[in-house]
Amino acid sequence: MHGRSFNSGAHPYEVRLRVAARAATHEEAAIVGDEVEALYTNGPAGGGGTRKSVTEQIGIVSTLIDRSRVSIHVTLHEGNAHAQAV
């Protein structure tokens, strides 16, 4: 918003706040949105609008574990064309 003048030592005339949070439940995440909305409606005048939403995210983390911690066994079922490896 301020370009190069932001680091000039002058106090910013405008500040915007973006809040992102992670919570264990939908209800806990909604509380964060309610608090931000309360700040908007009860805080300084001249707010620029607000949006709030709760979105479920699923994360996948690839990792390596020591080979000694993995147990492998194979089960073959007679008369069945499918072999199952676990």
Backbone as XML, in Angstrom:
<?xml version="1.0"?>
<chain id="A" units="angstrom">
  <residue number="1" name="MET">
    <atom name="N" x="0.823" y="-1.199" z="0.000"/>
    <atom name="CA" x="0.000" y="0.000" z="0.000"/>
    <atom name="C" x="0.862" y="1.256" z="0.000"/>
  </residue>
  <residue number="2" name="HIS">
    <atom name="N" x="1.973" y="1.217" z="0.676"/>
    <atom name="CA" x="2.776" y="2.422" z="0.841"/>
    <atom name="C" x="4.006" y="2.448" z="-0.055"/>
  </residue>
  <residue number="3" name="GLY">
    <atom name="N" x="4.274" y="1.346" z="-0.722"/>
    <atom name="CA" x="5.443" y="1.305" z="-1.587"/>
    <atom name="C" x="6.728" y="1.534" z="-0.811"/>
  </residue>
  <residue number="4" name="ARG">
    <atom name="N" x="7.630" y="2.275" z="-1.379"/>
    <atom name="CA" x="8.940" y="2.506" z="-0.747"/>
    <atom name="C" x="8.859" y="3.447" z="0.444"/>
  </residue>
  <residue number="5" name="SER">
    <atom name="N" x="7.809" y="4.249" z="0.539"/>
    <atom name="CA" x="7.707" y="5.210" z="1.643"/>
    <atom name="C" x="7.371" y="4.521" z="2.971"/>
  </residue>
  <residue number="6" name="PHE">
    <atom name="N" x="7.010" y="3.232" z="2.937"/>
    <atom name="CA" x="6.621" y="2.550" z="4.169"/>
    <atom name="C" x="7.766" y="2.472" z="5.161"/>
  </residue>
  <residue number="7" name="ASN">
    <atom name="N" x="8.980" y="2.302" z="4.713"/>
    <atom name="CA" x="10.132" y="2.192" z="5.606"/>
    <atom name="C" x="10.810" y="3.538" z="5.857"/>
  </residue>
  <residue number="8" name="SER">
    <atom name="N" x="10.146" y="4.612" z="5.571"/>
    <atom name="CA" x="10.764" y="5.929" z="5.715"/>
    <atom name="C" x="10.724" y="6.449" z="7.152"/>
  </residue>
  <residue number="9" name="GLY">
    <atom name="N" x="10.097" y="5.725" z="8.060"/>
    <atom name="CA" x="10.004" y="6.175" z="9.444"/>
    <atom name="C" x="8.683" y="6.874" z="9.745"/>
  </residue>
  <residue number="10" name="ALA">
    <atom name="N" x="7.932" y="7.227" z="8.710"/>
    <atom name="CA" x="6.627" y="7.861" z="8.923"/>
    <atom name="C" x="5.618" y="6.807" z="9.376"/>
  </residue>
  <residue number="11" name="HIS">
    <atom name="N" x="4.671" y="7.218" z="10.175"/>
    <atom name="CA" x="3.630" y="6.305" z="10.635"/>
    <atom name="C" x="2.683" y="6.006" z="9.479"/>
  </residue>
  <residue number="12" name="PRO">
    <atom name="N" x="2.318" y="4.755" z="9.286"/>
    <atom name="CA" x="1.403" y="4.441" z="8.187"/>
    <atom name="C" x="0.036" y="5.059" z="8.437"/>
  </residue>
  <residue number="13" name="TYR">
    <atom name="N" x="-0.574" y="5.575" z="7.406"/>
    <atom name="CA" x="-1.895" y="6.177" z="7.527"/>
    <atom name="C" x="-2.996" y="5.136" z="7.364"/>
  </residue>
  <residue number="14" name="GLU">
    <atom name="N" x="-2.619" y="3.934" z="6.981"/>
    <atom name="CA" x="-3.603" y="2.885" z="6.767"/>
    <atom name="C" x="-2.970" y="1.538" z="7.090"/>
  </residue>
  <residue number="15" name="VAL">
    <atom name="N" x="-3.695" y="0.705" z="7.791"/>
    <atom name="CA" x="-3.211" y="-0.629" z="8.125"/>
    <atom name="C" x="-4.342" y="-1.608" z="7.842"/>
  </residue>
  <residue number="16" name="ARG">
    <atom name="N" x="-4.026" y="-2.698" z="7.162"/>
    <atom name="CA" x="-5.001" y="-3.755" z="6.895"/>
    <atom name="C" x="-4.575" y="-5.001" z="7.640"/>
  </residue>
  <residue number="17" name="LEU">
    <atom name="N" x="-5.535" y="-5.762" z="8.078"/>
    <atom name="CA" x="-5.276" y="-6.977" z="8.839"/>
    <atom name="C" x="-5.916" y="-8.149" z="8.123"/>
  </residue>
  <residue number="18" name="ARG">
    <atom name="N" x="-5.149" y="-9.199" z="7.921"/>
    <atom name="CA" x="-5.675" y="-10.446" z="7.362"/>
    <atom name="C" x="-5.425" y="-11.527" z="8.393"/>
  </residue>
  <residue number="19" name="VAL">
    <atom name="N" x="-6.437" y="-12.294" z="8.710"/>
    <atom name="CA" x="-6.319" y="-13.337" z="9.712"/>
    <atom name="C" x="-6.598" y="-14.683" z="9.056"/>
  </residue>
  <residue number="20" name="ALA">
    <atom name="N" x="-5.699" y="-15.623" z="9.266"/>
    <atom name="CA" x="-5.902" y="-17.006" z="8.839"/>
    <atom name="C" x="-5.585" y="-17.875" z="10.043"/>
  </residue>
  <residue number="21" name="ALA">
    <atom name="N" x="-6.404" y="-18.871" z="10.287"/>
    <atom name="CA" x="-6.213" y="-19.709" z="11.473"/>
    <atom name="C" x="-6.455" y="-21.162" z="11.123"/>
  </residue>
  <residue number="22" name="ARG">
    <atom name="N" x="-5.917" y="-22.037" z="11.935"/>
    <atom name="CA" x="-6.132" y="-23.470" z="11.797"/>
    <atom name="C" x="-6.711" y="-23.954" z="13.121"/>
  </residue>
  <residue number="23" name="ALA">
    <atom name="N" x="-7.773" y="-24.742" z="13.049"/>
    <atom name="CA" x="-8.430" y="-25.227" z="14.264"/>
    <atom name="C" x="-8.786" y="-26.690" z="14.096"/>
  </residue>
  <residue number="24" name="ALA">
    <atom name="N" x="-9.023" y="-27.344" z="15.213"/>
    <atom name="CA" x="-9.336" y="-28.772" z="15.198"/>
    <atom name="C" x="-10.759" y="-29.056" z="14.733"/>
  </residue>
  <residue number="25" name="THR">
    <atom name="N" x="-11.676" y="-28.116" z="14.967"/>
    <atom name="CA" x="-13.074" y="-28.335" z="14.587"/>
    <atom name="C" x="-13.612" y="-27.133" z="13.823"/>
  </residue>
  <residue number="26" name="HIS">
    <atom name="N" x="-14.705" y="-27.361" z="13.113"/>
    <atom name="CA" x="-15.385" y="-26.290" z="12.386"/>
    <atom name="C" x="-15.852" y="-25.205" z="13.354"/>
  </residue>
  <residue number="27" name="GLU">
    <atom name="N" x="-16.362" y="-25.607" z="14.488"/>
    <atom name="CA" x="-16.876" y="-24.653" z="15.475"/>
    <atom name="C" x="-15.774" y="-23.740" z="16.000"/>
  </residue>
  <residue number="28" name="GLU">
    <atom name="N" x="-14.592" y="-24.309" z="16.284"/>
    <atom name="CA" x="-13.467" y="-23.498" z="16.766"/>
    <atom name="C" x="-13.005" y="-22.526" z="15.692"/>
  </residue>
  <residue number="29" name="ALA">
    <atom name="N" x="-12.999" y="-22.956" z="14.443"/>
    <atom name="CA" x="-12.601" y="-22.070" z="13.346"/>
    <atom name="C" x="-13.603" y="-20.935" z="13.188"/>
  </residue>
  <residue number="30" name="ALA">
    <atom name="N" x="-14.881" y="-21.210" z="13.367"/>
    <atom name="CA" x="-15.909" y="-20.180" z="13.252"/>
    <atom name="C" x="-15.748" y="-19.113" z="14.337"/>
  </residue>
  <residue number="31" name="ILE">
    <atom name="N" x="-15.251" y="-19.498" z="15.503"/>
    <atom name="CA" x="-15.025" y="-18.533" z="16.591"/>
    <atom name="C" x="-14.000" y="-17.491" z="16.160"/>
  </residue>
  <residue number="32" name="VAL">
    <atom name="N" x="-12.960" y="-17.924" z="15.436"/>
    <atom name="CA" x="-11.950" y="-16.977" z="14.948"/>
    <atom name="C" x="-12.616" y="-15.955" z="14.032"/>
  </residue>
  <residue number="33" name="GLY">
    <atom name="N" x="-13.458" y="-16.422" z="13.123"/>
    <atom name="CA" x="-14.181" y="-15.507" z="12.237"/>
    <atom name="C" x="-15.054" y="-14.537" z="12.997"/>
  </residue>
  <residue number="34" name="ASP">
    <atom name="N" x="-15.711" y="-15.002" z="14.040"/>
    <atom name="CA" x="-16.554" y="-14.126" z="14.857"/>
    <atom name="C" x="-15.729" y="-13.046" z="15.551"/>
  </residue>
  <residue number="35" name="GLU">
    <atom name="N" x="-14.546" y="-13.418" z="16.038"/>
    <atom name="CA" x="-13.684" y="-12.440" z="16.708"/>
    <atom name="C" x="-13.185" y="-11.369" z="15.735"/>
  </residue>
  <residue number="36" name="VAL">
    <atom name="N" x="-12.837" y="-11.790" z="14.525"/>
    <atom name="CA" x="-12.396" y="-10.814" z="13.522"/>
    <atom name="C" x="-13.552" y="-9.895" z="13.148"/>
  </residue>
  <residue number="37" name="GLU">
    <atom name="N" x="-14.728" y="-10.461" z="13.016"/>
    <atom name="CA" x="-15.902" y="-9.649" z="12.700"/>
    <atom name="C" x="-16.185" y="-8.647" z="13.819"/>
  </residue>
  <residue number="38" name="ALA">
    <atom name="N" x="-16.007" y="-9.067" z="15.069"/>
    <atom name="CA" x="-16.214" y="-8.155" z="16.202"/>
    <atom name="C" x="-15.203" y="-7.018" z="16.168"/>
  </residue>
  <residue number="39" name="LEU">
    <atom name="N" x="-13.963" y="-7.308" z="15.812"/>
    <atom name="CA" x="-12.957" y="-6.259" z="15.694"/>
    <atom name="C" x="-13.358" y="-5.263" z="14.609"/>
  </residue>
  <residue number="40" name="TYR">
    <atom name="N" x="-13.861" y="-5.781" z="13.492"/>
    <atom name="CA" x="-14.279" y="-4.917" z="12.383"/>
    <atom name="C" x="-15.428" y="-4.003" z="12.793"/>
  </residue>
  <residue number="41" name="THR">
    <atom name="N" x="-16.424" y="-4.563" z="13.471"/>
    <atom name="CA" x="-17.605" y="-3.759" z="13.805"/>
    <atom name="C" x="-17.402" y="-2.880" z="15.038"/>
  </residue>
  <residue number="42" name="ASN">
    <atom name="N" x="-16.498" y="-3.252" z="15.934"/>
    <atom name="CA" x="-16.305" y="-2.498" z="17.171"/>
    <atom name="C" x="-14.956" y="-1.790" z="17.232"/>
  </residue>
  <residue number="43" name="GLY">
    <atom name="N" x="-14.144" y="-1.963" z="16.207"/>
    <atom name="CA" x="-12.803" y="-1.391" z="16.214"/>
    <atom name="C" x="-12.770" y="-0.020" z="15.579"/>
  </residue>
  <residue number="44" name="PRO">
    <atom name="N" x="-11.621" y="0.360" z="15.025"/>
    <atom name="CA" x="-11.480" y="1.679" z="14.422"/>
    <atom name="C" x="-12.467" y="1.891" z="13.278"/>
  </residue>
  <residue number="45" name="ALA">
    <atom name="N" x="-12.850" y="3.140" z="13.069"/>
    <atom name="CA" x="-13.792" y="3.479" z="12.009"/>
    <atom name="C" x="-13.125" y="3.361" z="10.638"/>
  </residue>
  <residue number="46" name="GLY">
    <atom name="N" x="-13.931" y="3.200" z="9.627"/>
    <atom name="CA" x="-13.412" y="3.216" z="8.261"/>
    <atom name="C" x="-12.890" y="1.897" z="7.776"/>
  </residue>
  <residue number="47" name="GLY">
    <atom name="N" x="-13.409" y="0.804" z="8.300"/>
    <atom name="CA" x="-12.983" y="-0.507" z="7.830"/>
    <atom name="C" x="-13.352" y="-0.704" z="6.369"/>
  </residue>
  <residue number="48" name="GLY">
    <atom name="N" x="-12.590" y="-1.518" z="5.695"/>
    <atom name="CA" x="-12.795" y="-1.684" z="4.262"/>
    <atom name="C" x="-13.613" y="-2.893" z="3.883"/>
  </residue>
  <residue number="49" name="GLY">
    <atom name="N" x="-14.320" y="-3.477" z="4.786"/>
    <atom name="CA" x="-15.116" y="-4.652" z="4.467"/>
    <atom name="C" x="-14.514" y="-5.897" z="5.084"/>
  </residue>
  <residue number="50" name="THR">
    <atom name="N" x="-15.329" y="-6.896" z="5.194"/>
    <atom name="CA" x="-14.861" y="-8.124" z="5.813"/>
    <atom name="C" x="-15.509" y="-9.324" z="5.151"/>
  </residue>
  <residue number="51" name="ARG">
    <atom name="N" x="-14.797" y="-10.414" z="5.127"/>
    <atom name="CA" x="-15.322" y="-11.699" z="4.678"/>
    <atom name="C" x="-14.854" y="-12.734" z="5.672"/>
  </residue>
  <residue number="52" name="LYS">
    <atom name="N" x="-15.675" y="-13.706" z="5.901"/>
    <atom name="CA" x="-15.228" y="-14.810" z="6.744"/>
    <atom name="C" x="-15.779" y="-16.104" z="6.178"/>
  </residue>
  <residue number="53" name="SER">
    <atom name="N" x="-14.958" y="-17.117" z="6.249"/>
    <atom name="CA" x="-15.376" y="-18.431" z="5.791"/>
    <atom name="C" x="-14.544" y="-19.489" z="6.510"/>
  </residue>
  <residue number="54" name="VAL">
    <atom name="N" x="-15.102" y="-20.662" z="6.592"/>
    <atom name="CA" x="-14.410" y="-21.803" z="7.178"/>
    <atom name="C" x="-14.302" y="-22.844" z="6.078"/>
  </residue>
  <residue number="55" name="THR">
    <atom name="N" x="-13.080" y="-23.275" z="5.799"/>
    <atom name="CA" x="-12.825" y="-24.238" z="4.737"/>
    <atom name="C" x="-12.023" y="-25.403" z="5.286"/>
  </residue>
  <residue number="56" name="GLU">
    <atom name="N" x="-12.502" y="-26.614" z="5.047"/>
    <atom name="CA" x="-11.767" y="-27.792" z="5.492"/>
    <atom name="C" x="-10.579" y="-28.012" z="4.569"/>
  </residue>
  <residue number="57" name="GLN">
    <atom name="N" x="-9.437" y="-28.305" z="5.164"/>
    <atom name="CA" x="-8.237" y="-28.609" z="4.394"/>
    <atom name="C" x="-7.695" y="-29.954" z="4.847"/>
  </residue>
  <residue number="58" name="ILE">
    <atom name="N" x="-7.262" y="-30.731" z="3.890"/>
    <atom name="CA" x="-6.635" y="-32.008" z="4.181"/>
    <atom name="C" x="-5.202" y="-31.924" z="3.684"/>
  </residue>
  <residue number="59" name="GLY">
    <atom name="N" x="-4.259" y="-32.218" z="4.541"/>
    <atom name="CA" x="-2.856" y="-32.132" z="4.165"/>
    <atom name="C" x="-2.216" y="-33.509" z="4.111"/>
  </residue>
  <residue number="60" name="ILE">
    <atom name="N" x="-1.337" y="-33.674" z="3.175"/>
    <atom name="CA" x="-0.569" y="-34.906" z="3.050"/>
    <atom name="C" x="0.901" y="-34.557" z="3.258"/>
  </residue>
  <residue number="61" name="VAL">
    <atom name="N" x="1.533" y="-35.288" z="4.145"/>
    <atom name="CA" x="2.931" y="-35.047" z="4.425"/>
    <atom name="C" x="3.700" y="-36.327" z="4.117"/>
  </residue>
  <residue number="62" name="SER">
    <atom name="N" x="4.620" y="-36.248" z="3.177"/>
    <atom name="CA" x="5.462" y="-37.396" z="2.865"/>
    <atom name="C" x="6.628" y="-37.433" z="3.841"/>
  </residue>
  <residue number="63" name="THR">
    <atom name="N" x="6.936" y="-38.617" z="4.323"/>
    <atom name="CA" x="8.027" y="-38.739" z="5.276"/>
    <atom name="C" x="8.662" y="-40.122" z="5.142"/>
  </residue>
  <residue number="64" name="LEU">
    <atom name="N" x="9.815" y="-40.270" z="5.669"/>
    <atom name="CA" x="10.504" y="-41.550" z="5.687"/>
    <atom name="C" x="10.546" y="-42.069" z="7.111"/>
  </residue>
  <residue number="65" name="ILE">
    <atom name="N" x="10.362" y="-43.379" z="7.262"/>
    <atom name="CA" x="10.526" y="-43.993" z="8.575"/>
    <atom name="C" x="11.583" y="-45.087" z="8.439"/>
  </residue>
  <residue number="66" name="ASP">
    <atom name="N" x="12.193" y="-45.421" z="9.546"/>
    <atom name="CA" x="13.242" y="-46.427" z="9.541"/>
    <atom name="C" x="12.673" y="-47.785" z="9.149"/>
  </residue>
  <residue number="67" name="ARG">
    <atom name="N" x="13.398" y="-48.488" z="8.296"/>
    <atom name="CA" x="12.959" y="-49.788" z="7.792"/>
    <atom name="C" x="12.665" y="-50.765" z="8.936"/>
  </residue>
  <residue number="68" name="SER">
    <atom name="N" x="13.384" y="-50.656" z="10.035"/>
    <atom name="CA" x="13.196" y="-51.578" z="11.158"/>
    <atom name="C" x="11.833" y="-51.398" z="11.834"/>
  </residue>
  <residue number="69" name="ARG">
    <atom name="N" x="11.164" y="-50.313" z="11.590"/>
    <atom name="CA" x="9.852" y="-50.057" z="12.201"/>
    <atom name="C" x="8.694" y="-50.578" z="11.361"/>
  </residue>
  <residue number="70" name="VAL">
    <atom name="N" x="9.004" y="-51.183" z="10.205"/>
    <atom name="CA" x="7.970" y="-51.683" z="9.299"/>
    <atom name="C" x="7.965" y="-53.200" z="9.333"/>
  </residue>
  <residue number="71" name="SER">
    <atom name="N" x="6.809" y="-53.776" z="9.597"/>
    <atom name="CA" x="6.697" y="-55.240" z="9.535"/>
    <atom name="C" x="5.901" y="-55.590" z="8.284"/>
  </residue>
  <residue number="72" name="ILE">
    <atom name="N" x="6.374" y="-56.585" z="7.566"/>
    <atom name="CA" x="5.759" y="-56.982" z="6.304"/>
    <atom name="C" x="5.324" y="-58.428" z="6.415"/>
  </residue>
  <residue number="73" name="HIS">
    <atom name="N" x="4.119" y="-58.702" z="5.955"/>
    <atom name="CA" x="3.689" y="-60.088" z="5.832"/>
    <atom name="C" x="2.795" y="-60.207" z="4.599"/>
  </residue>
  <residue number="74" name="VAL">
    <atom name="N" x="2.789" y="-61.390" z="4.005"/>
    <atom name="CA" x="2.020" y="-61.656" z="2.796"/>
    <atom name="C" x="1.046" y="-62.776" z="3.094"/>
  </residue>
  <residue number="75" name="THR">
    <atom name="N" x="-0.185" y="-62.630" z="2.649"/>
    <atom name="CA" x="-1.201" y="-63.661" z="2.836"/>
    <atom name="C" x="-1.679" y="-64.119" z="1.465"/>
  </residue>
  <residue number="76" name="LEU">
    <atom name="N" x="-1.594" y="-65.428" z="1.217"/>
    <atom name="CA" x="-2.104" y="-66.013" z="-0.022"/>
    <atom name="C" x="-3.350" y="-66.813" z="0.302"/>
  </residue>
  <residue number="77" name="HIS">
    <atom name="N" x="-4.399" y="-66.596" z="-0.447"/>
    <atom name="CA" x="-5.646" y="-67.327" z="-0.252"/>
    <atom name="C" x="-5.775" y="-68.366" z="-1.366"/>
  </residue>
  <residue number="78" name="GLU">
    <atom name="N" x="-5.892" y="-69.638" z="-1.010"/>
    <atom name="CA" x="-6.042" y="-70.729" z="-1.978"/>
    <atom name="C" x="-7.351" y="-70.567" z="-2.738"/>
  </residue>
  <residue number="79" name="GLY">
    <atom name="N" x="-7.317" y="-70.851" z="-4.029"/>
    <atom name="CA" x="-8.521" y="-70.820" z="-4.838"/>
    <atom name="C" x="-8.962" y="-69.420" z="-5.233"/>
  </residue>
  <residue number="80" name="ASN">
    <atom name="N" x="-8.188" y="-68.434" z="-4.863"/>
    <atom name="CA" x="-8.525" y="-67.049" z="-5.198"/>
    <atom name="C" x="-7.422" y="-66.502" z="-6.079"/>
  </residue>
  <residue number="81" name="ALA">
    <atom name="N" x="-7.776" y="-65.842" z="-7.150"/>
    <atom name="CA" x="-6.774" y="-65.313" z="-8.067"/>
    <atom name="C" x="-6.069" y="-64.082" z="-7.510"/>
  </residue>
  <residue number="82" name="HIS">
    <atom name="N" x="-6.589" y="-63.537" z="-6.428"/>
    <atom name="CA" x="-6.021" y="-62.302" z="-5.863"/>
    <atom name="C" x="-5.104" y="-62.643" z="-4.688"/>
  </residue>
  <residue number="83" name="ALA">
    <atom name="N" x="-3.946" y="-62.064" z="-4.668"/>
    <atom name="CA" x="-3.033" y="-62.178" z="-3.529"/>
    <atom name="C" x="-3.063" y="-60.859" z="-2.797"/>
  </residue>
  <residue number="84" name="GLN">
    <atom name="N" x="-3.040" y="-60.905" z="-1.497"/>
    <atom name="CA" x="-3.114" y="-59.701" z="-0.690"/>
    <atom name="C" x="-1.792" y="-59.507" z="0.034"/>
  </residue>
  <residue number="85" name="ALA">
    <atom name="N" x="-1.164" y="-58.362" z="-0.143"/>
    <atom name="CA" x="0.066" y="-58.026" z="0.577"/>
    <atom name="C" x="-0.263" y="-56.940" z="1.574"/>
  </residue>
  <residue number="86" name="VAL">
    <atom name="N" x="0.159" y="-57.126" z="2.794"/>
    <atom name="CA" x="-0.114" y="-56.139" z="3.837"/>
    <atom name="C" x="1.195" y="-55.706" z="4.454"/>
  </residue>
</chain>
